[in-house]
Amino acid sequence: MEVYKDLSNPASKEFENLLNNQLSKITIEEGKIIEGKVNKITEKYIFLYIPNLKSEPVLDINELKTMGLSEKIKIGETIPVLLEKIEDRNGDVVVSASKAQKIKGWDKLVEAYEKKEPIMGKIVSKCKGGCIVEHIDTGSLMFLPGSQISDKPLKDIGHLINEPQKFALIKLDKVRGNACVSRKEIISSFKKEDKAKIIEKYKIGDVIKNAEVKGYSSFGCFFNVNNELDVLVHLQEISYSRVNHPEEVFNIGEKHDLKVISIDKEKLQIGCSIKQLSPDPFEHVENYELNKIYKAKVVKIIDFGAFCELEPGLTTLLHSSELSWTKKNVSAKKMFNVGDEIDCVITEIDKDKRRIAISYKQAKENPFVVFEKKYPVGTIIETSVVNKNEYSLFVSVKDLDLDAFLHCNDLTYLNNGEEELKKYNINDKIKVKVLEIKTEDQKIRVGLRQTLPDPLDWFNDKRLNQIITVKIISTDNKGLVVRPEGCEMDFSIKKNQIAINSADARPSRFTGGERIDCAIAELDLEKRKISLSIKLLEEIQKKEALDKYGAEGSGKNLPFSSLSEDLDKKKKKIKT
C-alpha cells in the first residue's frame, strides 16, 4: 500500500520535519560501545532494544555461545555491544557483543601494560607453541609461549591448568588485538638478584666440570651447575655430528663437562657447548677428495634419505635422489640399516657452509652408460613387462636392472595400438628394438613392431595415382575397409572417395569379399600416410576416355556412368 503519494503536501512536510528533529537528538555514534536491552530470544537470534535507533538490532546466538553467555542472557537484561553501523545497505543496525567485550578487556590490559602491573589469569588450554591464558577480570584470551611458562623445563603442566595466578604482560599488539604474557617473568623476578651474583663468577672460555643433565627439549639440553644455576646447551652445540634430539645422546642424571661460550648479564643466561671441548672435524675436511669413493656409516634413516658419518663428528646427508640410478622413489629404509657401512662418492665440499654432499649411486657405474655401450640403437633385446598404463608398457632389461619405455603406437603395424596394448600382461616376455637412448635424462625408448616386417613395404614399388586391386573387408555408412592384394594391412576408403557422382557414393553398393580397383591418392612412406580412392580411379578413367574418344571440352559434364555406356557402345561398333 502506497501511503505517501505526494511528499510536497503539508502533512508530508510536517512528518519529515518531525523525523529530522528526532534524528538530530541521537547521541550514539558508530564505533562506540552502548547498552542494549534484550527484547526477544529465539533459537538463532537475540533481539535488542536500543533507544533512538530506527530498527531493532539483532545478535546471532552463536556469537554469545562462543563468549559463554548464551545461557546467562535473559529477557529484560542489558548487554554491552559495539555499534558497528547505524544503518547498512539493507537498512539494518549492525552490532557485535564479542567485539565490545574484546575492546573493554583490551582497555584494562593496556592500562596494566603501561603501569607494568601484573594481571590475574588462568591457563585454560594448550596450543601450538604454548598455552592460552584467560584474563580473569574481562575474559580476554592471551598467548603464553612455552618458553615463558616457567624458569625451568616442565614435563607436565597439568597442575597449572585453571589455577588463578599472576602473569606479566610482555607484548601488546593493538592493530591485531593480540596479547602475550609470561609466567616465567613473575617467577624469575624473585631470583634475578641472586642469579646475577652467581653469573658474575663465570667468564667466556671457562670449563664447567661435572654439570648434571636435568632435562631436555627439542632445541637443547638443560644442565644444572653446582645446584645453583641451570644452563642450556643448544642442540647445535652438543656434537659435531648431527643430533636430532638430546635424548639420543644424554640420560637424566649424567654428568658432563661444559665450555662457557656466551654470557648475557641482562637476561641472566649462560650459553654452553660440549662439542667445542673437542677438535672440529671440519678443520681437516680438505683431506677428502671430490669424486672419490669413501666408506660411510649409516647413523640415522629418515623419509628422504639417510644421515651418514664419514668419521666421528663429520656427518652428512645422503639424499634419496642419490640412492639409485634407475629408481626414482626408492626408500633408504628398504636399502640400509643403522650401522651399515656403505661406499659413497663425495660430490661437494663447502667448508664455509660446513656441508659435504655424498652419493651412493655414483659409487657404482651408471647403468644407462653401460646399456648404451652394450645395446646401441637398433639392437634387438629380450625383455619382460614390469608395468603398464593406459598408453604404454614398461619393460625390464634384467641384466642391467633397467626399465625401458614402449608406447602403444610402437606395438603393432596392423591394429590399433591401444587395443593391442590390452593383450599384454605383467611378466610377458617380448623382444623389442632399441629406438632411442637419453643417458642424461635416464630414458630408454623401445619398440616391438620395429622387430617385425613392415606391411607398408608392399608400397615401396608403387607410385601416386597407380591403380591397384583391393578386397573389401567390411562396409559401413562411413565408407569401406579394404586390403590390397598381397598386403597384410587394411585401409579405409571414405564415403566421399567412392564415386564422382554423389548419388553413386554409397557404401551399400559394395559387399564384403568383393574385389574392386582403386587408385593411390596419397603415398608418403616416411610419414606412413597412404590414401586410396575409387573416385580418383573414375577421374583417371574419365580423362583417359575423353582424351581417346572426345574432342577438347566435349562430354566433360557427363556422369561417368553414362560416359562408360557410350564408350561400350563405340567398342561394340568397332568390333562389328
N, C-alpha and C positions, 0 to 999 in steps of 0.2 A: 504493500500500500504506500503510495507517494503522499507524504504529509505536507512538505513544503514545495509548492509548485513555483512560487514567486518569492525570491529572497529580498526583493525590493519593497515589499509591503511593510507597513509599520510594525505589525506583530512580529515578523521575522527579524527586523532590525532590533527590536526590543530584546528578543531572545538571544541574539548574537551578542549584544552588549552585556547582558547578564552573565553569559558564559565566559566572555573575556574578563569580566571583573572577578569572577570566581577563580579562573586560572591564574590571574595575576597575584592571588593571595598565596599560591603554593610556595612553600619554603623548602620543600625537599629538592635534592639535586641528584643527578646521576653520579654514581661513583661513591656515594655515601651509604653508611650503614643505618638502617631505620628499623623500627619495631613493627612487625606485622602480627595482627590478631588472627588466630586460627578460627575460620568461619565454618569450614566443612572438610571432612576427611573421607576419601574413598579408597578403594583398593590400590589405585595407581597415583592419585594426586591429593595434595593438600591445598585448599583454597584459603587465601588470606584476605583480610580487610585492612587496607591502609588508607587513611583519610586523604582527600584531595587528589586521588588518582582516578582517572577516567574509567579504568576497568579493574577487575579483581585479579591480583597476581596469583600464579599457580606454581607450586613446587612439586617436582617429581618425588614420589615416596622413596625411590631408590637412593636419592641423594641423602635423605635423612637416615636410611638404613646404614649407609657407609659411615655416617657420623655416630651411629649408635643411639639415635634419638627417635626413631620411628615408633617405638613402643612407649616412649615417655610423653610424647606430644598429645594434648587433649584439646577439645573444642573450648574456645574461650581463652586459652593461654596465648601468650605472645612469644614470638621467636625473632631474634635479630637476623636480618637479611641484607645483602648488598644489592642496592638498586642499580642494576647494570644499564637498563634502558627504560625510560618512562613510556616510550612507545616505539615498537619496532615496525618493520614494514607491513606487518599484518595487523597493526594496531594493538598488540598485546604488551603488557608490562613484563619485563624480564628481571627476575630477582634470583639470588643464589644464597642459600643458608651456609653451605660449606665454605664459600669464599669469604663470607662475613666472619665465620669462626676463625679462618686462617689469618685474616687481617687483624682481628682482635688479639689472637695469640702472638702474632708477629710483633705487634707493638710492645707487648710485655717482654718478648725476647730481646728486642732492640734495646730496651731500657736496661735490662740486666747485662747485656753485652757492653754497652757504653760505660756502665758503672763497674764492670769487671766483677760482678757478683755471681756466685754460683746459683744454679737453679735446681729445683727438685723435680726428679723424673723417675721413671722406671723402665727397665728393659722389657719390651713386650714380645719381641721375636728376633730370630736370627735372620740374616740376609747375606748376600754375596759381599764378602769383604768386611763384614762386621755385624752390627745389630741395629735394630730400630728402637729408639727411646721415645716414650710418650711424656710430654710436659704435663705434670700433674695439675697445674692451675688452669691450663687452657685446652689440653688435649692435643696440642700441636705435636706432629711427629718429626723427629730429628734423627740424624745418622750418627752412629757411634762406630768409628773404624775399629777393626780388630786390633790394631796396634795401640789403641787408646783405651782398651778395656781395663788393663792392669799394668803395673810396672814390672810384672813377672809373667812369663808364659803360663797360660792356664789350659789344661787339657779339657776341662769341663766348666761351663759357666751356668749350669743348671741352678745353682744356689743363688744366682744373681737375678734370675728372671722374676719379674713382677715385684721386686723389692724396692720400695721408695728409697732413694739415695741422692746424694748431691752429684752434679755434673758441672763441668766448666764449659762455657760456650767458647769455642776456639775459632769458629768461622761462621759468618752470615753472608748469604748471597741474596740481596733484596730483589734483584732482577728475576732470578729463578725461584726465589722463595724457599731456599734450602738453608738448613741449619746443621752444623756439625758440632758435636760435643765430645768431651773427654772425661773419662773416669780416672784414667791414669794420672792426669794433671792434679786432680784433687788429692790422690794418694801420695804422689811424688812431692807435693808442696811441703809435706811434713818431713821429708827426708833430704831435701835439697842441701841444707846447710851441712849436715853430717857427710853427705856424699861428696860435696865439694872438697872437704878436708882430706878425704881418702884419695881422691883423684890427684890431688897435689903431690902425692908420693911417687907418681909414675911419670915417665917421660918416654918419647918415641924411641924405639930400639931396645927397650928393656925386655928381658925374657922372664916371663912369669912361670914359676915352677909348680907342677902338680895342681893345675886347675881342674876342678871336678865337673864332669858333664851333668848338667841339671835338667836340661830339656832341649827340644829341637822343634823347628818348624820347617816349612817348605823353603824358606830363604836362608837358613843357617842354624847354627848350634849355639846354645847358651851354656856358659861355664861360670861356676862360682869360684871366686878368688878369695881365699883365706876367710871365708864366711862373712865377708864384709862388702863384696862388690860382685855384681853379675856383669859379664861382658859377652858380646856377640862375636862369633867367628862366622863371617858370611860364607855362604855356600861356595863362592869362588875362591875363598881363601883357605879352604880345607885341604885341598890337594891339587897338584898339577894335573892329575888325572881327572876325568870327568866324574862328578858326583851328582846324582840326581836328587838324593835326599840324605840328610845327615845320618839317619838311622841305618843306612847301608854301611857306614863307617864306624859309628860310635854306639856304645851302650851306656845307659844311665849309670852314673856312679864311677865310670872310668876316669882316670887322671891323665892329663896331657900337658906338655909344655906349650906356652903361647908366646908369641912375639908381639909387642905393642907396636901398631902401625899408624894409629891415629888417636888423638885426644881432643874432644870437644868440651871445653870448660863451660860453655853456655848451656849446652844440652846435658852436660854432666855424663858424657858417654866415652867409653874407651873401645876402640876397634882393635881386634887382634887377628893374627894369622898363624896357622900351623905350617902351611906349605913353605913359607919364607924362612923357616928354620933349616931347610934343605936346599941343595943347588937346583936351579931351574934347568930342566932338561932341554928347553928351547934355546939355551945358550950355545949348545953344540949341534943344533939342528942342521947346520950346513954340512955336517958329516954325511948326511943322507943325499943320495943322488936321484935325480928325476929319471923315470922310465926304467928303473932298476927294481928287480924282484927282492922283497924282504919278507921275513916271517912276521906275522902279527897275531896277537892273541885276542880272541873274541871275549869281551868283558861284559857286554850287555846287548841284548837283541830288542829292537823296537819295531814299530809298524812299518817304518820307511827305511829300514836298514839295520846296521849293527855298529856299535862302538868297538873299535879295536885298539889295542895297546901295542905300539912298536917297541916300547921299553917302559919301565916303571915311570909314571908321570907324564908320558908322551902318548896321549890318546887322540884318536881321530875318528871321524865318521866315515863308514863305508856305506854310501847311499845305495838304495835298492836298484837304481838305474845302472850301477856299476857291477851288478852281480852276474849278469848273463848277457851274452851276445844275442841270443835268439829269443829269450822270453822277456816280455815287456813287464808283466806284473808279478814277477817272481818274489816270493817271501823269504826273507833271511831265516825265519823260524823253521822253514822246511829244509834249509840247506845246512845250517850250523847249530851247534850247541855252545853255551857259555863255557869257556875254557879251551875250545878248539884252537889249534894253531893253523893258520892258513897262509898261502902265498898271495901276495898282493904287490901291485906296482904303485909307486909314488908318482902321482900325476901333477901335483902342485905343492910348492913350499913357499909360504909367506911368513917370514919371521916377524915382521912388524905387526901383522894381524894375528900372529900366533895360530896359524892354520896350516894343516897338512891334509891334502886330499889323496885318497888312495882308490885303487880299482882292483877288484878281484878278477873280472873278466879279462882285463888286459894282461894278466899274468899267463893267459892261455892264448893260443893262436886264434885269430879271427876266422871262424868257420866260413864266412862269406868269401874271404880271400882264398881259402883252401878250395871252396866249391868252384870258384871261377877258374882256378888252375886245373882242377880235376874234371869239371864238367863245363866246358865253354859253350857259348851259344851255338845251338844246332845239335847238341848231344842228346841222344835218347836214353832215358834212365827209367828204372823201375821204382815206383813209389807206392805208398798206401795212403788212403784217405783218412785224415785225422779229424777233420771238421768240415762242416758245410753250412752255408746260409742260403738266403733266397736267390742269390745270383752267382754263387761261386763255390768252388771246392778248395780246401787246403790240404795239400799232400805233403808227406814227410819223406825226407831223404835220410834214411836211417843211419847210414854210416857216418853222417855228419851232424845228426840231430837238428836238422833244419827243416823249416816248413816253407813250401812254395805256394804261390797263388795261381789258381786256374779258373778263369772266368768262363761262365756258361757258354759264351759265344765261341770259345775255343774247344768245345767238347765235340762238336759234330759239324759236318758239312751239309747233311741231309735233312735234319729235323730242326725244330725249334729248340734253341739252347736251354731255355727254362724248363721245357718239358723233358728234355734229355737229362737234365740235372736230377730229376726225381728218381732216375734209375739207379743212382749211386748211393751207397751207404758207407758208414764208418768202417774202416779196416779193409775195404775193397782194394785189391791190387790192380794198378793200372800203369801202363807205360806212357810216358809223356816226353815231349821235346822241349828243351830249354830255349825260351824265346827271348828273355831279357834278364840281365843281372845288374842291379844297382847296389854296389858294395857299400857305398857311403850311406845310402838310405836303408840298407839291410833288407832289400826286397828282391825276390826272385819270381819271375813270371814264366809259367809253362803252359803248354797246350797239348791236348790229346789228338785233335783232328789233324794236326800237322804231322802226326805219325802215320796217317792213312792216305791212300790215293785221293787226289782232289778230283771230284767229278767234273769240275769246270775245265779240266784239261781236255775234255771232249771238244771244247770250242777253240782249242789252240789253232786249228787249221781252218776255222770258219771266219767269215767276213760279214760286215754290215750289209743288210738287205738280201743276204743269201736265203734261198728257200730251202726249208728242211721239213721233214715229215715227223709228226708227233703223234703220240697215242693219248687220247682223252682219258684221264684218270677219274675225274669227277666234274660235276657241274653244279652250279647254284645260281641264284639271281644276281650275283656279283660278277660272274664270268666263268672261265674254265680253268681247271688244273690239268696240265699236260706234261708229258715226259718225252723228250726227243728219243728216237730210236737209237739204242746203243749207249745212252746216257743213264746214270743212276739218280739224277736229281730231277725233282719236279719244279715246274714253273707255272706262273699264273698268266692267263690272258684275260685282261679286264674286259668288261662288257662293251665299253666304247671302242675296243680294238677288234671286235668280232666281224664287223662289216662296215662298208662305206655307207650304205643305206641304213638309216637309223631303224627303219621298220624291220630290217633283217638282223639287227644286232640283238638277237635273242639267244641266250644260252640254251633255252629249251629246244632249239633246232638240233642240238647235238646230244649224243648218248655216250655213256661210259664204254670204253673199249674201242670206240671208233678211231680210225686213223685219218688224219687230215694234214694238209700242208699249211705252213705259215712262214712268215718272213722274220728274220732277225732285225728288230727295230733299234736295239741298243746293245753294244758289245764293248764292255770295259772290264777286262780280266783283272787289271790291277786293283780297281775298286770293287771288284766282284759284283758288277751290275750288268744284268742281261735281261732284255725285254723281248717278248715275242708278240707278233701281231698278224691276225688274219686280214685285217683291214689294209695293212701295208701290202700284203700279198695281192689283194684285189687291185690296189692302186698301181702296183708294178705291172700286173697283167693287163689292166686297162690301158696303161701308157703304151705297152708293147703292141697291143691290138690297134690302138689309134695310130701309132707310128707305121704299122704294117698295112692297115686297110682304110684308114680315114685320112681325109685331107686336113690341112692345118686349120684348127678351130672347129672342125665338124664333129658332132656327136659327143662333145665334151660334157654336156649336161645330162646325157642319158644315164639312167641307172645301169649299174654294171650287169645286173641280171638280164636286162633287155639287150644290152650290147653283146653279151655272150650268146644269146639266142641268134642274133643276126650273124655273128661270126660262125656259128654252127651251120646255119643255112648256106652261107658262102662256101664253107668247106665241102658240103654235100654236092653243091653245084659243080665245084671244081672236080670232084671225084667222078661225077657222071659225065 
